[in-house]
């Protein structure tokens, strides 16, 4: 599950308003989906500070009409997520 970087300015929040709805929503959906599937579903944020998947893809320069370029970009993103997970797991075992 990919969360959106849509943090709200704390000074403009109304009482009870979620300061980061895109991230909170992604975590909630990942947890609910994981329960239904009976396995862990992770919530992630995109690399390089991208706001959402559209912004990340636009930043790659990929020709979105080229299926192979899109496949390669998707694989590169999955590789980033896998590398992050391995690094997080290594930190947790120390």
C-alpha positions, 0 to 999 in steps of 0.5 A, a space after each residue: 500500500 502506498 501512502 500519499 505525502 499530504 501532511 497538513 500544516 499543524 497550525 491550520 488543523 481543526 480539532 481532531 483533524 488527521 495531520 497526515 490523512 494519506 499516510 494514516 489511510 494507507 496504514 489503515 487499509 494495509 492493516 485491514 487488507 492484511 487481516 483479510 488476506 491472513 498475511 502482512 501487507 506493508 504501507 510505504 511512502 515513495 522515494 525521493 519525497 514524491 507526493 504520490 505515485 503519479 508524481 513519482 512516475 512523472 519524475 522518472 521521465 518514463 514514457 507512460 505510453 511505453 509498457 516496457 518502460 512502465 514495467 521497468 519503473 515499477 520493478 525499480 520501485 519494488 527494488 527500492 521498497 525491498 531494499 528498505 525492508 531489508 535495511 529495516 529488518 537488519 536494524 531490528 535484529 541489532 
